[in-house]
Amino acid sequence: MIKITVDGRELEVDPTLTIIQAAAQNGIEIPHFCWHPKLTVSGNCRMCLVEIEKMPKLVISCATQVADGMVIKTKSEKVVKARNAVMEFLLINHPLDCPICDEAGECKLQDYTYKYSTGYSRFQEDKVHKPKRIELGPNIILDVERCILCSRCIRFSEEIAHQKVLTFTERGTHVVLTTFPGTQLDNPYAMNVVDICPVGALTNRDFRFKARVWEMSSTESICIGCARGCNTNVWVRNNEILRLTPRDNEEVNSSWMCDEGRVHSFKFVSSENRLNGPMIRKDGILVDVGWDEAISKVVSELHTYRKHEIAGISSPYSTNEDNYIFARFFKEVIGSKSFGFLPHTIPGADDDLLIRADKTPNSLGASLLRIPGENESSGIDHILKGISSGTIKVLYVLEDNIAADPRIAEILTNLEMLIVHSSTKNETTIRADVVLSASTFAEKYGTYTNFTGYVQRVRPAVAMIEQERAPDGMAMSRWDKFAARNDSWGKGNKRDARSSWRILAAIASAMGVKMKYASSEEVFKELVERVPAFKGLSYSKIGTHGAPIKKEFIKVSKP
């Protein structure tokens, strides 16, 4: 460690750091556009200029390494004048698109204009006009006039996504960002350039013009698109998810997420196929019923059959809490050993960055809860053979569309009773005798275990008719506050669905086995006590960035 002085503060820092890194680690902000902690240094925006004693000129802090005894000034008169000049040059040809720009409210150029600009322009001539609404790829729209030439998108595409398709052409004020002839920005991580673009030059086609950032709530959660479990922020307006953006977590996804998860992993939450309450089949047709009637129907049917005639299929899409109560339900209430879960893996679909072949968020968690997977004793193959032979007459399916596989769909015709938990109408629910509407990952509290053994939490981003109790003492006032800004929350825009662990606990209690839990946190506390792999964990320890289970329980397959 060496000692440097920044704005009168003496700091001990790592000598391998640059000035901007050392300052950031000590809570000192140095404004910047082109520098990004996960990308190589470009040094072309000049916004991070600082003054160093005994050096005749200002230096860029993103490319200048610290040295012992260095005295740095980030707010001197000389630095302030330089920043004013940089901002003036950046704004000379920048269009006044703020009223229609998706980046408004989270734009570095806006923020720095307010903090570091002079507040007026000396430029009297016409601005240089450049192409607008350019389709760089299937998910990215480019407005070249807004580009400040920071090159972040170029460096990301080359260094992280390994797709060299972006470049600058022309010279001077006429420089434009574009793709090489015959190419487009279509790599699996292309939409990350929208997040790292400091202005509104690159926009997300799926989210474009849908909402302002100040109109949405942001909730920390994870992506459920694959076994990686990328950390995300869920952005909601009028009780509808409009976008997902990645959160930094070096143990899981660094600063990135894939386009598939960003665009497709949440659409089902507000889809036309969403279930809005439980259903029972009457005279061959599924009809809407109340929760009491649906639970009574399940209880009466389960009492009709012997335990060896009942089987259950859990879900690697469900939370640890849901899977744990499901396992308890079958072992202690039904008394059946015939339960398992169906893996959902696409061979060869993983890569060396984030994407996993396992397209479920919690297969490791389900395995750790002693729910057998495919080809394991008492697992899915055993259940399917039992259904085919007629020894299994009742199947209880937890949040998995197993009938999407035509082979399984055909086997299900042998059942006398099919009970399904689901959040949407699908191939399995249309065959069910009882459908219980389940909350999605964005509507409940709970945990998932990713493929490396990191246990991560989800929280409600979307309000329900019967809101789940907050597990950690978090005040529910934030719902009231945000509901006041989202009138549609009070106009039938909330779903009638419940967490699967709550539904199962209610059925168990009706069958004479008391399962009393006030919140998902209470379920997790019991899970931790009974399942060795989770020993020592708690919601507070998991926090916002997750916590690992014991290493001896993890078997990680390499990409």
C-alpha atoms as one frame of an Amber mdcrd trajectory, in Angstrom:
protein
   0.000   0.000   0.000   1.101   3.551  -0.728  -0.100   6.943   0.518  -1.659
   9.553  -1.734  -3.567  12.738  -1.006  -6.828  13.524  -2.803  -8.464  16.893
  -2.168  -6.686  17.131   1.182  -7.564  13.574   2.275  -4.667  11.203   2.875
  -5.469   7.711   1.566  -3.733   4.348   1.640  -4.247   2.658  -1.718  -3.052
  -0.241  -3.836  -0.163   0.979  -6.058  -1.537  -0.932  -9.056  -4.678   1.228
  -9.200  -5.331   4.214 -11.390  -6.358   7.498  -9.814 -10.034   7.077 -10.719
 -10.068   3.557  -9.235  -8.385   4.642  -6.027 -10.774   7.569  -5.671 -13.847
   5.395  -6.312 -12.749   2.895  -3.657 -12.646   5.726  -1.146 -15.964   7.291
  -2.053 -14.565  10.149  -4.121 -16.396  10.771  -7.390 -14.402  11.779 -10.430
 -16.779  12.422 -13.362 -16.229  10.235 -16.417 -17.902   9.044 -19.590 -15.630
   6.583 -21.395 -14.134   4.765 -18.380 -15.889   1.619 -17.197 -14.497  -0.644
 -14.455 -15.040  -3.814 -16.542 -13.553  -2.501 -19.812 -10.089  -1.458 -20.979
  -9.092   2.191 -20.699  -9.881   4.358 -23.700  -9.125   7.815 -22.324 -10.931
   9.734 -25.036 -13.667  11.706 -23.243 -11.260  13.802 -21.112 -13.957  14.316
 -18.487 -11.880  12.747 -15.717  -9.050  15.297 -15.859  -7.372  16.014 -12.504
  -4.499  18.181 -11.313  -1.375  16.597  -9.801   1.138  18.707  -7.921   4.473
  19.230  -9.713   2.965  18.155 -13.055   2.614  20.974 -15.615  -0.595  19.720
 -17.258  -3.813  18.079 -16.185  -3.905  14.292 -16.554  -6.730  11.842 -17.207
  -7.338   9.933 -13.998  -8.594   6.788 -15.785  -5.176   6.103 -17.330  -2.792
   7.555 -14.713  -1.461   5.149 -12.113  -1.105   6.292  -8.526   2.368   6.849
  -7.049   3.552   7.188  -3.476   3.242  10.740  -2.192   1.060  11.866  -5.115
  -1.051  14.949  -4.320  -4.192  15.087  -6.442  -6.786  17.825  -6.829 -10.146
  16.979  -8.376 -11.904  20.287  -7.692  -9.278  22.949  -8.295 -10.025  25.983
 -10.456  -7.916  24.567 -13.246  -9.843  21.270 -13.193 -13.233  22.990 -13.080
 -12.378  25.103 -16.149 -11.234  22.010 -18.019 -14.490  20.187 -17.206 -16.507
  23.183 -18.337 -14.634  23.143 -21.635 -15.133  19.397 -22.118 -18.857  19.704
 -21.432 -19.142  22.655 -23.806 -17.568  20.665 -26.637 -19.743  17.606 -25.956
 -22.907  19.715 -25.988 -22.094  21.770 -29.096 -23.686  19.263 -31.485 -25.745
  17.232 -29.015 -29.451  17.369 -29.917 -32.058  18.576 -27.454 -33.740  15.155
 -27.363 -34.155  15.002 -23.575 -37.976  15.347 -23.738 -38.255  12.209 -25.899
 -35.099  10.302 -24.919 -35.413   7.011 -23.004 -32.230   7.805 -21.100 -33.697
  10.943 -19.511 -33.505  10.643 -15.745 -30.547   8.254 -15.773 -28.289  10.051
 -18.258 -24.708  10.916 -17.309 -24.678  13.800 -19.769 -27.741  15.323 -18.100
 -26.266  14.846 -14.634 -22.872  16.266 -15.533 -24.436  19.174 -17.429 -26.176
  20.121 -14.213 -23.108  19.566 -12.012 -20.174  20.645 -14.153 -21.352  22.696
 -17.134 -21.467  26.497 -17.356 -25.203  26.480 -18.055 -25.125  28.311 -21.377
 -23.735  27.819 -24.887 -21.625  30.144 -27.008 -22.321  28.062 -30.126 -24.442
  30.015 -32.653 -24.146  27.902 -35.835 -26.368  24.993 -36.903 -25.648  21.702
 -35.218 -24.193  18.832 -37.246 -26.973  16.400 -38.125 -26.380  12.649 -38.123
 -28.485   9.527 -38.767 -31.283   8.688 -36.315 -33.292   5.527 -35.525 -30.693
   3.178 -37.008 -31.287  -0.553 -36.411 -27.901  -1.827 -35.251 -29.363  -5.274
 -34.580 -32.613  -7.029 -33.683 -32.764  -5.421 -30.225 -30.770  -2.171 -30.499
 -31.736   1.219 -31.972 -29.026   3.871 -32.506 -29.473   7.644 -32.609 -26.046
   8.781 -33.819 -26.651  12.450 -33.019 -26.724  11.609 -29.298 -23.469   9.635
 -29.349 -20.568  11.268 -27.477 -17.996   8.818 -28.921 -17.045   7.224 -25.602
 -16.445   3.848 -27.351 -17.859   1.823 -24.444 -20.113  -0.156 -26.791 -17.211
  -0.925 -29.131 -15.014  -2.157 -26.308 -17.808  -4.236 -24.767 -18.564  -5.938
 -28.075 -14.907  -6.778 -28.630 -13.741  -7.579 -25.090 -16.785  -9.127 -23.405
 -19.117 -10.359 -26.162 -16.243 -11.149 -28.574 -18.095  -9.787 -31.597 -16.090
  -7.140 -33.449 -18.840  -5.395 -35.417 -18.880  -1.793 -34.135 -16.529   1.008
 -35.178 -16.237   4.765 -35.695 -16.096   6.174 -39.221 -15.510   9.663 -40.657
 -13.506  12.364 -38.848 -13.922  15.435 -36.637 -17.473  16.507 -35.857 -18.795
  14.096 -38.496 -17.665  10.900 -36.716 -20.425   8.291 -36.549 -20.810   4.968
 -34.772 -21.752   2.154 -37.122 -21.386  -1.550 -37.843 -18.985  -3.021 -40.360
 -20.615  -3.591 -43.797 -22.777  -6.699 -43.880 -22.813  -7.157 -40.076 -25.160
  -6.321 -37.234 -24.952  -6.188 -33.450 -26.688  -9.481 -32.707 -24.543 -11.311
 -30.158 -26.357 -12.894 -27.153 -25.264 -10.006 -24.898 -25.797  -7.087 -27.279
 -28.314  -5.242 -25.099 -25.714  -4.626 -22.403 -24.469  -1.749 -24.569 -27.706
   0.063 -23.696 -26.853  -0.129 -19.978 -23.289   1.088 -20.369 -24.065   3.838
 -22.885 -23.739   7.024 -20.786 -26.271   8.863 -22.977 -29.357   7.858 -24.970
 -27.580   6.939 -28.187 -28.294   3.221 -27.827 -31.801   2.219 -26.797 -33.591
  -1.030 -26.046 -36.145  -1.717 -28.779 -38.326  -3.742 -26.402 -38.502  -0.903
 -23.844 -38.236   2.110 -26.175 -40.782   4.874 -25.375 -42.665   2.764 -22.793
 -41.929   4.748 -19.624 -39.724   7.297 -17.897 -37.383   6.027 -15.244 -39.014
   8.191 -12.565 -42.408   6.604 -13.338 -41.197   3.105 -12.453 -40.339   1.283
  -9.255 -37.114  -0.721  -9.107 -36.903  -3.967  -7.129 -33.782  -6.076  -6.600
 -34.299  -9.611  -7.870 -32.740 -12.251 -10.148 -33.287 -13.518 -13.686 -34.952
 -16.950 -13.809 -34.023 -17.657 -17.432 -31.280 -20.176 -16.632 -29.255 -21.686
 -13.801 -26.946 -18.640 -13.626 -29.481 -16.485 -11.776 -28.125 -13.122 -12.920
 -28.762 -10.315 -10.439 -31.317  -7.867 -11.810 -33.456  -4.850 -11.117 -37.123
  -5.324 -12.016 -38.679  -2.108 -13.331 -42.465  -1.799 -12.928 -45.064   0.739
 -13.963 -48.825   0.340 -13.405 -48.135  -3.045 -11.855 -46.559  -4.324 -15.080
 -42.906  -5.263 -15.594 -41.447  -3.183 -18.405 -37.767  -4.140 -18.297 -35.013
  -6.004 -16.474 -31.540  -4.555 -16.060 -28.474  -6.253 -14.560 -27.109  -5.555
 -11.080 -23.415  -5.869 -10.265 -22.460  -9.111  -8.537 -18.940 -10.420  -9.086
 -19.863 -13.865  -7.716 -22.653 -14.418 -10.235 -22.890 -12.245 -13.352 -20.368
  -9.400 -12.978 -22.219  -6.448 -14.560 -23.952  -8.233 -17.419 -26.936 -10.367
 -18.437 -27.946 -12.035 -21.691 -30.545 -10.668 -24.120 -32.746 -13.756 -23.790
 -33.141 -13.256 -20.054 -33.534  -9.514 -20.409 -36.375  -9.699 -22.937 -38.164
 -13.018 -22.446 -37.794 -14.153 -18.821 -40.521 -11.860 -17.435 -43.144 -11.488
 -20.176 -45.287 -14.309 -18.779 -45.904 -12.329 -15.566 -48.348  -9.992 -17.339
 -49.247 -12.179 -20.311 -52.771 -12.818 -21.583 -52.389 -16.416 -20.390 -51.945
 -15.470 -16.726 -54.235 -17.311 -14.327 -56.297 -15.123 -12.038 -57.452 -17.490
  -9.333 -57.965 -21.255  -8.922 -60.065 -23.410 -11.272 -61.860 -26.766 -11.030
 -63.026 -28.972 -13.880 -66.810 -29.261 -13.852 -68.683 -31.128 -16.605 -65.448
 -31.294 -18.567 -64.762 -27.539 -18.397 -62.366 -25.627 -16.132 -64.312 -22.965
 -14.234 -63.168 -20.257 -11.837 -63.763 -20.965  -8.145 -62.749 -19.526  -4.781
 -59.713 -20.684  -2.848 -61.743 -22.501  -0.188 -63.598 -24.564  -2.778 -60.392
 -25.400  -4.671 -58.564 -26.483  -1.516 -61.560 -28.568  -0.383 -61.621 -30.275
  -3.774 -57.912 -31.152  -3.546 -58.296 -32.482  -0.002 -61.306 -34.663  -0.854
 -59.613 -36.109  -3.924 -56.352 -36.869  -2.113 -58.303 -38.618   0.671 -59.950
 -40.843  -1.957 -56.696 -42.495  -3.064 -54.083 -44.555  -1.291 -50.657 -43.019
  -0.782 -48.860 -45.260  -3.298 -51.358 -44.133  -5.968 -50.323 -40.482  -5.582
 -47.153 -38.947  -7.059 -45.773 -35.439  -7.234 -43.571 -33.567  -9.659 -41.832
 -30.600  -8.107 -40.170 -27.838 -10.076 -36.681 -26.424 -10.636 -38.555 -23.201
 -11.486 -39.955 -22.961  -7.945 -38.224 -21.360  -4.965 -36.387 -23.334  -2.292
 -39.271 -22.585   0.069 -41.891 -23.952  -2.339 -39.880 -27.096  -3.057 -39.169
 -27.676   0.628 -42.859 -27.509   1.608 -43.696 -29.730  -1.380 -41.229 -32.352
  -0.136 -42.634 -32.079   3.404 -46.169 -32.357   2.046 -45.461 -35.608   0.220
 -43.416 -37.190   2.975 -45.522 -36.158   5.973 -49.031 -35.596   4.615 -49.360
 -37.956   1.643 -46.788 -40.451   2.862 -45.643 -41.103  -0.701 -42.069 -41.517
  -1.887 -43.032 -40.976  -5.520 -41.971 -37.427  -6.164 -39.272 -35.825  -8.287
 -38.624 -33.040 -10.758 -38.083 -32.765 -14.490 -34.789 -31.187 -15.648 -34.921
 -28.700 -18.520 -31.532 -28.709 -20.213 -30.652 -27.807 -23.798 -27.391 -29.643
 -24.641 -24.697 -27.325 -25.970 -26.670 -24.165 -25.161 -24.163 -22.792 -22.634
 -21.227 -20.496 -23.326 -18.097 -19.264 -21.562 -19.658 -16.090 -20.184 -23.076
 -16.420 -18.509 -25.560 -18.555 -20.423 -26.230 -22.040 -19.059 -27.668 -25.099
 -20.779 -29.856 -25.677 -17.710 -32.793 -23.346 -18.368 -34.160 -23.467 -14.830
 -33.160 -21.201 -11.917 -33.248 -23.755  -9.098 -32.377 -27.299 -10.178 -29.488
 -27.443  -7.684 -31.792 -26.218  -4.931 -34.358 -28.911  -5.755 -31.624 -31.576
  -5.690 -30.301 -30.366  -2.335 -33.800 -30.627  -0.891 -33.635 -34.367  -1.657
 -36.065 -34.230  -4.549 -34.793 -36.808  -7.070 -34.164 -35.681 -10.616 -34.221
 -37.599 -13.881 -32.995 -41.207 -13.793 -32.653 -41.137  -9.997 -34.386 -43.542
  -7.641 -38.033 -42.494  -7.148 -37.454 -39.747  -9.711 -39.352 -38.670 -12.796
 -38.827 -41.887 -14.777 -40.255 -43.928 -11.905 -43.331 -41.681 -11.830 -43.933
 -41.808 -15.580 -43.668 -45.603 -15.580 -46.154 -45.743 -12.706 -48.617 -43.542
 -14.590 -48.252 -45.655 -17.734 -48.839 -48.886 -15.823 -51.800 -47.474 -13.897
 -50.266 -47.860 -10.430 -50.100 -44.064 -10.073 -53.539 -42.531 -10.498 -53.092
 -39.022  -9.095 -50.348 -36.601 -10.097 -49.623 -33.331  -8.267 -47.518 -30.952
 -10.401 -45.791 -27.918  -8.924 -45.159 -24.976 -11.312 -43.853 -26.929 -14.303
 -45.397 -27.322 -17.735 -44.516 -31.007 -18.043 -47.064 -31.601 -20.828 -45.030
 -29.378 -23.163 -43.210 -32.643 -23.871 -45.582 -34.592 -26.186 -44.338 -37.900
 -24.766 -45.331 -36.886 -21.240 -48.600 -35.312 -22.437 -49.662 -38.677 -23.869
 -48.821 -40.479 -20.625 -50.904 -38.005 -18.591 -54.079 -39.279 -20.285 -53.831
 -42.389 -18.055 -54.358 -40.337 -14.876 -57.615 -40.175 -12.941 -56.739 -36.869
 -11.264 -54.253 -34.125 -12.200 -53.628 -31.248  -9.781 -51.461 -28.393 -11.021
 -49.891 -25.266  -9.547 -49.248 -22.766 -12.334 -49.067 -19.055 -12.988 -50.182
 -19.320 -16.634 -52.455 -21.383 -18.832 -50.382 -23.993 -20.648 -50.379 -27.538
 -22.025 -50.475 -28.987 -18.512 -53.243 -26.806 -17.055 -55.640 -27.576 -19.934
 -55.398 -31.270 -18.919 -55.770 -30.584 -15.180 -58.741 -31.320 -12.947 -57.711
 -28.677 -10.405 -55.565 -25.640 -11.194 -54.160 -23.542  -8.347 -52.870 -20.127
  -9.457 -49.306 -19.639  -8.239 -47.339 -16.427  -7.768 -44.436 -15.746 -10.090
 -40.877 -14.887  -9.043 -41.798 -11.188  -9.303 -44.732 -11.442  -6.910 -43.348
 -13.215  -3.859 -40.509 -13.544  -1.396 -38.232 -16.540  -1.616 -34.818 -17.923
  -2.557 -33.229 -19.740  -5.494 -29.938 -21.649  -5.586 -27.915 -21.155  -8.755
 -25.645 -23.771 -10.324 -22.584 -22.611  -8.356 -24.429 -22.946  -5.030 -25.217
 -19.278  -4.489 -28.519 -18.795  -2.676 -30.231 -15.586  -3.809 -33.416 -13.808
  -2.825 -36.378 -12.553  -4.841 -38.822  -9.913  -3.653 -42.250  -8.752  -4.863
 -41.981  -6.200  -7.652 -45.618  -6.603  -8.677 -48.499  -6.263  -6.204 -51.068
  -9.031  -5.694 -54.678  -9.004  -4.441 -53.525 -10.681  -1.239 -50.025  -9.295
  -0.664 -47.535 -11.617   0.994 -46.152 -10.586   4.347 -42.670  -9.070   4.231
 -40.233 -11.572   5.809 -37.589  -9.292   7.220 -39.572  -6.542   8.888 -39.533
  -4.441   5.721 -42.412  -1.984   5.977 -45.161  -2.506   3.438 -45.614   1.265
   3.269 -43.619   1.293   0.038 -46.553  -0.534  -1.590 -48.962   2.118  -0.356
 -46.685   4.910  -1.511 -46.187   3.460  -4.963 -49.826   2.395  -5.354 -50.772
   6.053  -4.981 -48.749   6.762  -8.140 -50.180   3.763 -10.013 -53.947   4.201
 -10.141 -54.486   0.966 -12.059 -53.386  -0.998  -8.989 -56.789  -0.176  -7.547
 -58.646  -0.985 -10.756 -58.424  -4.766 -11.008 -54.827  -4.875 -12.220 -53.709
  -7.194  -9.405 -53.658 -10.995  -9.740 -55.305 -13.497  -7.431 -52.404 -15.879
  -6.926 -50.490 -17.261  -3.957 -47.030 -18.656  -3.270 -47.022 -22.419  -3.672
 -45.780 -22.967  -0.114 -48.841 -21.110   1.186 -51.199 -23.209  -0.933 -49.547
 -26.465   0.164 -49.543 -25.438   3.825 -53.292 -24.671   3.615 -54.002 -28.081
   2.034 -51.852 -29.840   4.637 -53.670 -28.100   7.483 -57.008 -29.123   5.992
 -55.737 -32.721   5.892 -54.835 -32.646   9.578 -51.115 -31.839   9.434 -50.494
 -28.348  10.765 -48.036 -26.248   8.778 -48.181 -22.751  10.225 -45.858 -20.212
   8.630 -46.379 -16.468   8.747 -43.874 -15.711   5.992 -41.421 -17.259   3.574
 -38.657 -16.378   6.025 -40.155 -18.783   8.573 -40.187 -21.528   5.938 -36.547
 -20.799   5.139 -35.547 -20.875   8.815 -37.018 -24.364   9.139 -35.398 -25.424
   5.863 -31.996 -24.288   7.162 -32.459 -26.352  10.338 -33.412 -29.522   8.453
 -31.308 -29.420   5.254 -27.535 -29.655   5.923 -26.468 -27.862   2.733 -28.182
 -24.636   3.838 -26.898 -24.644   7.408 -25.895 -21.215   8.696 -27.853 -19.216
   6.099 -30.565 -16.653   6.765 -32.370 -13.998   4.757 -30.204 -11.314   6.318
 -26.982 -13.178   5.420 -28.183 -13.733   1.866 -28.958 -10.030   1.588 -29.023
  -8.468  -1.869 -26.023 -10.317  -3.333 -26.561 -13.899  -2.181 -24.575 -16.293
  -0.019 -22.968 -19.681  -0.820 -24.088 -23.023   0.532 -21.488 -25.405   1.944
 -18.951 -26.330  -0.745 -19.130 -30.073  -0.166 -22.711 -30.075  -1.467 -21.897
 -28.379  -4.787 -21.112 -30.178  -8.019 -20.481 -27.518 -10.644 -20.328 -28.506
 -14.290 -18.057 -26.271 -16.340 -19.460 -24.426 -19.392
